[in-house]
Amino acid sequence: MKKNENGNKKVLKVVERIVRNEVEKVRGGDPPICIGIIHQPKRPKRKEE
């Protein structure tokens, strides 16, 4: 049973680290992740010669 408990603790530490990293990305992201999605101008149509 101790092996299982040690494994659970390791998994929880890894998950905690991942969540902390994701929160830091969202909170202090520079530039914001969605900036490219918000503004996407249309390309001008090609004129046939």
Residue, then its C-alpha position, 0 to 999 in steps of 0.5 A: m500500500k505504501k508504494n501506491e501512496n508514494g505514487n499518488k504523492k508524485v502524481l499530485k506534485v506533477v499535476e500541481r506543477i503543471v497547474r501552477n505553470e498554466v496559471e502563470k501563463v494566463r495571469g502574466g502572459d505577455p503578449p496575450i495568447c488570443i491577440g492573433i485570433i482577434h484581429q485577422p484582416k481580409r486579404p485584398k482580392r487579386k486583380e486579373e491582368 
